[in-house]
Amino acid sequence: MATRPNLLSPEELTALAEGLKDGSLESDTGFNTKVRVRKHDLASENSSLGVNVSAIDMINERFIRMFRLGLLEVLRTTPRVNPTRVQILKFGDYVKTLKAPLSVNTIRISPMRGNSVIIIDPNVIFSSLDSFFGGFGKGVSDLPPSRMFTATETASSTSFSACFFALSKRLGARS
């Protein structure tokens, strides 16, 4: 979403569009007119276009380190967060691995394009609540897909999301 007003009025934009349609305005006269764009699929195994997964791993490890500190403030105990290597896979394949109930949040992180999805596994919520209320942090194995989160579980999910947003804002301010 643009935060500044358009440089051209709607009438000027209409006049430009009509000029391009009827040929009275020349097009393709700028720089790099011979450059062609190639599509790149992040889920493909071909890394010839320079996807640097090790760089994503480093960002992931830094994020997890800082996220662990943020969760320490929320949970009042040291959370066990185990980083794994980044896997690039298709969204449809990832969704097939998920089991209900889930905490799903779609967000928009400025200045990045598009939307992002934050999915919190129910075992994370249940084990954190168990730990918070004096247990050993055990999750729940089998839950019926129709089960909804209670108000306490929803508040826990909201706390995780708020911790994530605060960390994203801090990391964005550093870059």
C-alpha positions in Angstrom: 0.0 0.0 0.0 1.4 3.4 -1.0 1.9 6.0 1.7 2.4 8.9 -0.6 -0.1 10.4 -3.1 0.1 9.6 -6.8 2.3 11.9 -8.8 -0.2 11.9 -11.7 -3.9 12.7 -11.6 -6.5 10.2 -12.8 -7.0 12.3 -15.9 -3.3 12.2 -16.7 -3.1 8.4 -16.2 -6.1 7.9 -18.5 -4.5 10.1 -21.2 -1.2 8.1 -20.9 -3.1 4.8 -21.2 -5.0 6.0 -24.3 -1.8 7.4 -25.9 -0.1 4.0 -25.4 -3.2 2.1 -26.9 -3.5 4.3 -30.0 0.2 4.5 -30.6 0.6 8.2 -30.3 3.1 7.6 -27.5 6.1 5.5 -28.1 6.8 2.6 -25.7 9.9 0.5 -25.0 12.2 3.5 -25.4 13.8 3.4 -22.0 16.9 1.7 -20.6 17.3 -2.0 -20.7 14.8 -2.6 -23.4 16.6 -5.8 -24.5 16.6 -7.4 -21.1 14.4 -10.4 -20.6 13.1 -11.7 -17.3 13.3 -15.3 -16.2 10.9 -16.9 -13.7 12.5 -18.6 -10.7 10.6 -21.2 -8.7 12.0 -21.4 -5.1 10.7 -24.9 -4.8 12.7 -26.2 -7.7 15.8 -28.1 -7.1 17.7 -26.0 -9.7 19.9 -23.6 -7.8 21.6 -22.1 -10.8 19.9 -18.8 -10.2 21.8 -18.3 -7.0 19.4 -19.2 -4.1 21.7 -19.2 -1.2 20.1 -21.6 1.4 23.1 -21.2 3.7 22.3 -17.5 4.0 18.7 -18.3 4.9 20.0 -20.8 7.5 22.1 -18.0 9.1 19.1 -15.7 9.2 17.0 -18.5 10.6 19.5 -19.2 13.4 19.8 -15.5 14.3 16.0 -15.3 14.4 15.7 -18.3 16.6 18.3 -17.0 19.0 16.4 -13.7 19.4 13.0 -15.4 19.4 14.1 -17.6 22.3 15.0 -14.5 24.3 11.6 -13.0 23.5 9.8 -16.2 24.6 11.9 -16.2 27.8 10.2 -13.0 28.8 6.7 -14.3 27.9 7.0 -17.8 29.4 9.3 -17.0 32.3 11.2 -20.2 31.5 13.9 -21.1 29.0 12.1 -22.5 26.0 13.7 -25.4 24.0 13.8 -24.2 20.4 15.6 -26.5 18.1 16.7 -25.0 14.7 16.6 -27.3 11.7 17.9 -26.7 8.2 15.7 -24.6 6.0 13.7 -26.7 3.6 12.3 -25.2 0.4 9.1 -26.9 -0.6 5.8 -26.2 -2.3 3.1 -24.6 -0.2 0.6 -27.4 -1.1 3.1 -30.1 0.1 3.6 -28.2 3.4 -0.1 -27.8 4.0 -0.6 -31.6 3.6 1.7 -32.2 6.6 -0.4 -30.0 8.9 -3.0 -31.4 11.3 -5.8 -29.4 12.9 -6.2 -27.6 15.2 -3.7 -24.9 14.2 -3.1 -21.2 15.0 -2.8 -19.7 11.5 -2.0 -16.0 11.1 -1.6 -14.2 7.8 0.5 -11.0 8.0 2.1 -8.4 5.8 5.6 -7.3 6.7 6.6 -4.0 5.2 8.6 -3.4 3.0 8.4 -7.0 1.7 5.9 -7.8 -1.0 3.1 -10.2 -0.5 1.7 -11.9 2.6 3.4 -14.2 5.0 1.9 -17.0 7.1 2.7 -17.8 10.7 1.5 -21.2 11.7 1.8 -22.2 15.4 1.6 -26.0 16.0 -0.8 -26.9 18.8 2.0 -28.9 20.6 3.9 -25.6 21.0 0.9 -24.0 22.6 0.0 -26.9 24.9 3.6 -27.6 26.0 4.1 -23.9 26.8 0.9 -23.7 28.8 1.9 -26.9 30.6 5.2 -25.4 31.5 3.7 -22.1 32.4 1.4 -23.7 34.9 4.1 -25.8 36.6 4.2 -28.9 34.4 7.1 -30.5 32.5 6.1 -28.9 29.1 4.6 -32.0 27.5 2.5 -31.5 24.4 -0.7 -33.3 23.4 -0.4 -36.1 20.9 -3.8 -36.7 19.3 -6.4 -34.1 19.1 -9.7 -34.2 17.3 -9.6 -31.9 14.2 -12.9 -30.3 15.3 -11.4 -29.1 18.6 -11.2 -25.4 19.0 -8.7 -23.5 21.2 -9.8 -22.3 24.6 -9.5 -18.6 25.6 -6.2 -19.4 27.5 -4.8 -21.3 24.5 -5.8 -18.4 22.2 -4.1 -15.9 24.5 -0.9 -18.1 24.4 -1.0 -18.1 20.6 -1.5 -14.3 20.6 1.5 -13.9 22.9 3.7 -15.9 20.5 2.5 -13.8 17.6 3.1 -10.6 19.5 6.6 -11.8 20.4 7.2 -12.6 16.7 5.9 -9.2 15.6 8.1 -7.4 18.1 11.1 -9.3 17.0 10.3 -8.6 13.3 10.1 -4.9 14.1 13.4 -5.0 15.9 15.1 -6.9 13.1 13.6 -4.6 10.5 14.9 -1.5 12.4 18.5 -2.9 12.3 18.6 -3.4 8.5 
